[in-house]
């Protein structure tokens, strides 16, 4: 799916178990202690399409469900998982 449905406007920090490696690009940074920082404060923020596979018919998305609300975060239950997944997923042209 080529349309983004989410966009963060603030940095999101996630303590991962990926330690001993460092990486940084335009959208995220992986620190050697495992901290992942997804950059939401650049001029656009980080945008992604949520869970895949899915397709849209009129106003209805068909595919992986992501509309179930997590009352603790106020986002869908798959919001942060799909964010972390998509930032590591290679971009396709």
MDAnalysis code that builds the backbone (N, CA, C; Angstrom):
import MDAnalysis as mda
import numpy as np

u = mda.Universe.empty(279, n_residues=93, atom_resindex=np.repeat(np.arange(93), 3), trajectory=True)
u.add_TopologyAttr("name", ["N", "CA", "C"] * 93)
u.add_TopologyAttr("resid", np.arange(1, 94))
u.add_TopologyAttr("resname", ["UNK", "UNK", "UNK", "UNK", "UNK", "UNK", "UNK", "UNK", "UNK", "UNK", "UNK", "UNK", "UNK", "UNK", "UNK", "UNK", "UNK", "UNK", "UNK", "UNK", "UNK", "UNK", "UNK", "UNK", "UNK", "UNK", "UNK", "UNK", "UNK", "UNK", "UNK", "UNK", "UNK", "UNK", "UNK", "UNK", "UNK", "UNK", "UNK", "UNK", "UNK", "UNK", "UNK", "UNK", "UNK", "UNK", "UNK", "UNK", "UNK", "UNK", "UNK", "UNK", "UNK", "UNK", "UNK", "UNK", "UNK", "UNK", "UNK", "UNK", "UNK", "UNK", "UNK", "UNK", "UNK", "UNK", "UNK", "UNK", "UNK", "UNK", "UNK", "UNK", "UNK", "UNK", "UNK", "UNK", "UNK", "UNK", "UNK", "UNK", "UNK", "UNK", "UNK", "UNK", "UNK", "UNK", "UNK", "UNK", "UNK", "UNK", "UNK", "UNK", "UNK"])
u.atoms.positions = np.array([
    [0.848, -1.167, 0.000],
    [0.000, 0.000, 0.000],
    [0.894, 1.230, 0.000],
    [0.586, 2.165, -0.810],
    [1.459, 3.321, -0.973],
    [1.011, 4.556, -0.187],
    [-0.088, 4.486, 0.519],
    [-0.593, 5.640, 1.253],
    [-0.231, 5.488, 2.728],
    [0.347, 6.533, 3.306],
    [0.660, 6.509, 4.729],
    [-0.587, 6.846, 5.523],
    [-0.789, 6.120, 6.623],
    [-1.962, 6.411, 7.450],
    [-1.572, 6.934, 8.833],
    [-0.296, 6.809, 9.198],
    [0.191, 7.320, 10.477],
    [1.380, 8.235, 10.243],
    [1.584, 9.163, 11.156],
    [2.758, 10.034, 11.117],
    [3.059, 10.493, 12.541],
    [4.311, 10.311, 12.979],
    [4.679, 10.804, 14.304],
    [5.329, 12.172, 14.155],
    [5.097, 13.031, 15.124],
    [5.645, 14.392, 15.106],
    [6.634, 14.619, 16.244],
    [6.823, 13.596, 17.080],
    [7.799, 13.646, 18.157],
    [8.656, 12.392, 18.080],
    [9.877, 12.459, 18.586],
    [10.722, 11.276, 18.605],
    [10.074, 10.182, 19.438],
    [10.178, 8.942, 18.964],
    [9.679, 7.787, 19.712],
    [10.875, 6.949, 20.110],
    [10.977, 6.619, 21.391],
    [12.104, 5.861, 21.928],
    [11.636, 4.467, 22.319],
    [12.390, 3.460, 21.878],
    [12.037, 2.079, 22.182],
    [13.298, 1.325, 22.616],
    [13.306, 0.745, 23.831],
    [14.466, -0.010, 24.296],
    [14.437, -1.434, 23.733],
    [15.207, -1.691, 22.683],
    [15.207, -3.006, 22.038],
    [16.296, -3.901, 22.640],
    [16.315, -5.136, 22.189],
    [17.361, -6.080, 22.611],
    [18.493, -6.165, 21.583],
    [18.499, -5.288, 20.603],
    [19.551, -5.258, 19.579],
    [20.713, -4.440, 20.137],
    [21.671, -5.106, 20.746],
    [22.787, -4.396, 21.373],
    [24.090, -4.659, 20.624],
    [25.049, -3.787, 20.862],
    [26.377, -3.960, 20.271],
    [26.491, -3.478, 18.838],
    [25.472, -2.847, 18.323],
    [25.487, -2.318, 16.954],
    [24.974, -0.886, 16.969],
    [25.468, -0.098, 16.038],
    [25.007, 1.275, 15.902],
    [24.662, 1.549, 14.444],
    [23.631, 2.348, 14.259],
    [23.209, 2.714, 12.906],
    [22.399, 3.994, 13.001],
    [22.490, 4.820, 11.964],
    [21.649, 6.013, 11.912],
    [21.393, 6.378, 10.461],
    [20.159, 6.767, 10.188],
    [19.824, 7.324, 8.880],
    [18.862, 8.497, 9.090],
    [18.218, 8.905, 8.038],
    [17.327, 10.065, 8.097],
    [16.166, 9.865, 9.065],
    [15.733, 8.603, 9.257],
    [14.503, 8.357, 9.998],
    [14.671, 7.760, 11.380],
    [15.786, 7.042, 11.637],
    [15.943, 6.464, 12.968],
    [17.402, 6.269, 13.329],
    [17.613, 6.041, 14.618],
    [18.945, 5.803, 15.149],
    [18.880, 4.591, 16.054],
    [19.834, 3.678, 15.911],
    [19.988, 2.535, 16.798],
    [21.281, 2.745, 17.569],
    [21.195, 2.845, 18.884],
    [22.370, 3.036, 19.735],
    [22.921, 1.679, 20.161],
    [24.169, 1.642, 20.579],
    [24.815, 0.372, 20.941],
    [24.165, -0.292, 22.152],
    [23.463, 0.476, 22.981],
    [22.768, -0.120, 24.127],
    [21.392, -0.674, 23.755],
    [21.013, -0.589, 22.474],
    [19.747, -1.131, 21.990],
    [18.631, -0.118, 21.859],
    [18.866, 1.116, 22.279],
    [17.814, 2.126, 22.196],
    [17.566, 2.525, 20.738],
    [16.313, 2.419, 20.324],
    [15.904, 2.846, 18.989],
    [15.183, 4.181, 19.152],
    [15.619, 5.174, 18.393],
    [14.948, 6.476, 18.398],
    [14.449, 6.731, 16.987],
    [13.136, 6.751, 16.834],
    [12.544, 7.055, 15.543],
    [12.295, 8.558, 15.510],
    [12.819, 9.183, 14.487],
    [12.836, 10.644, 14.420],
    [11.510, 11.196, 13.893],
    [10.797, 11.836, 14.772],
    [9.539, 12.445, 14.385],
    [9.612, 13.949, 14.368],
    [10.776, 14.496, 14.681],
    [10.874, 15.944, 14.817],
    [11.524, 16.618, 13.624],
    [11.870, 15.856, 12.580],
    [12.382, 16.546, 11.390],
    [11.216, 17.226, 10.677],
    [11.458, 17.846, 9.582],
    [10.437, 18.693, 8.952],
    [9.171, 17.948, 8.551],
    [9.233, 16.641, 8.351],
    [8.040, 15.898, 7.940],
    [7.510, 14.960, 9.010],
    [8.340, 14.483, 9.891],
    [7.951, 13.415, 10.795],
    [8.048, 12.089, 10.058],
    [8.061, 11.002, 10.795],
    [8.138, 9.683, 10.160],
    [6.725, 9.192, 9.883],
    [6.466, 8.771, 8.652],
    [5.136, 8.295, 8.255],
    [5.234, 6.843, 7.801],
    [4.183, 6.069, 8.076],
    [4.150, 4.665, 7.668],
    [2.706, 4.233, 7.453],
    [2.547, 3.054, 6.856],
    [1.212, 2.614, 6.455],
    [0.564, 1.627, 7.412],
    [1.133, 1.435, 8.599],
    [0.535, 0.511, 9.556],
    [0.803, -0.927, 9.172],
    [-0.090, -1.805, 9.558],
    [0.103, -3.241, 9.301],
    [-0.198, -3.604, 7.855],
    [0.498, -4.602, 7.379],
    [0.303, -5.100, 6.020],
    [0.078, -6.599, 6.108],
    [-0.535, -7.262, 5.205],
    [-1.125, -6.710, 3.983],
    [-2.532, -6.187, 4.242],
    [-2.899, -5.205, 3.474],
    [-4.254, -4.673, 3.527],
    [-4.532, -3.888, 2.251],
    [-5.782, -3.697, 1.994],
    [-6.192, -2.858, 0.882],
    [-7.464, -2.136, 1.292],
    [-7.789, -1.100, 0.584],
    [-8.908, -0.248, 0.957],
    [-9.991, -0.299, -0.112],
    [-11.238, -0.486, 0.325],
    [-12.405, -0.399, -0.547],
    [-13.288, 0.698, 0.036],
    [-13.398, 1.789, -0.706],
    [-14.088, 2.985, -0.219],
    [-13.436, 3.442, 1.078],
    [-14.135, 3.410, 2.206],
    [-13.560, 3.838, 3.479],
    [-13.227, 2.668, 4.402],
    [-13.167, 1.458, 3.867],
    [-12.943, 0.272, 4.694],
    [-11.626, -0.386, 4.311],
    [-10.770, -0.636, 5.326],
    [-9.524, -1.365, 5.110],
    [-9.780, -2.845, 5.323],
    [-9.303, -3.673, 4.388],
    [-9.434, -5.124, 4.457],
    [-8.028, -5.694, 4.632],
    [-7.839, -6.560, 5.617],
    [-6.522, -7.154, 5.838],
    [-6.233, -7.275, 7.320],
    [-4.984, -7.053, 7.705],
    [-4.568, -7.180, 9.096],
    [-5.312, -6.144, 9.937],
    [-6.006, -6.590, 10.996],
    [-6.756, -5.636, 11.809],
    [-5.825, -4.766, 12.643],
    [-6.099, -3.470, 12.678],
    [-5.303, -2.597, 13.524],
    [-6.151, -1.526, 14.198],
    [-7.440, -1.659, 14.120],
    [-8.303, -0.622, 14.668],
    [-8.665, -0.852, 16.136],
    [-8.255, -1.990, 16.705],
    [-8.580, -2.245, 18.104],
    [-7.770, -1.288, 18.969],
    [-8.445, -0.509, 19.782],
    [-7.810, 0.556, 20.550],
    [-7.128, 0.031, 21.810],
    [-5.899, 0.481, 22.044],
    [-5.195, 0.262, 23.297],
    [-5.503, 1.464, 24.165],
    [-6.280, 1.274, 25.212],
    [-6.718, 2.401, 26.036],
    [-5.566, 3.052, 26.787],
    [-4.463, 2.319, 27.003],
    [-3.299, 2.888, 27.689],
    [-2.563, 3.919, 26.853],
    [-2.501, 3.693, 25.540],
    [-1.758, 4.601, 24.658],
    [-2.661, 5.503, 23.827],
    [-3.930, 5.117, 23.677],
    [-4.841, 5.886, 22.833],
    [-4.656, 5.602, 21.349],
    [-3.812, 4.638, 21.011],
    [-3.558, 4.259, 19.616],
    [-4.056, 2.836, 19.399],
    [-4.042, 2.396, 18.135],
    [-4.400, 1.007, 17.859],
    [-3.360, 0.098, 18.499],
    [-3.735, -1.143, 18.765],
    [-2.832, -2.077, 19.431],
    [-1.590, -2.392, 18.603],
    [-1.656, -2.183, 17.310],
    [-0.518, -2.492, 16.444],
    [0.285, -1.256, 16.045],
    [-0.076, -0.089, 16.532],
    [0.538, 1.179, 16.147],
    [2.055, 1.165, 16.332],
    [2.522, 0.904, 17.546],
    [3.961, 0.964, 17.812],
    [4.715, -0.220, 17.211],
    [4.099, -1.396, 17.197],
    [4.752, -2.553, 16.570],
    [4.949, -2.320, 15.077],
    [3.944, -1.776, 14.408],
    [4.082, -1.511, 12.973],
    [5.073, -0.381, 12.719],
    [5.181, 0.577, 13.634],
    [6.156, 1.660, 13.517],
    [7.580, 1.100, 13.556],
    [7.885, 0.291, 14.558],
    [9.226, -0.296, 14.679],
    [9.521, -1.187, 13.476],
    [8.574, -2.017, 13.083],
    [8.770, -2.899, 11.929],
    [9.069, -2.110, 10.667],
    [8.258, -1.102, 10.391],
    [8.395, -0.360, 9.132],
    [9.680, 0.447, 9.049],
    [10.178, 0.946, 10.171],
    [11.403, 1.739, 10.115],
    [12.607, 0.853, 9.756],
    [12.539, -0.440, 10.081],
    [13.627, -1.360, 9.719],
    [13.428, -1.996, 8.343],
    [12.227, -1.934, 7.818],
    [11.916, -2.592, 6.551],
    [12.504, -1.800, 5.399],
    [13.182, -2.455, 4.462],
    [13.794, -1.709, 3.348],
    [12.739, -1.050, 2.460],
    [13.042, 0.144, 2.035],
    [12.139, 0.880, 1.148],
    [12.200, 0.298, -0.248],
    [11.074, 0.213, -0.878],
    [11.000, -0.279, -2.256],
    [10.554, 0.875, -3.142],
    [11.112, 0.943, -4.339],
    [10.709, 2.030, -5.228],
    [9.654, 1.584, -6.204],
])
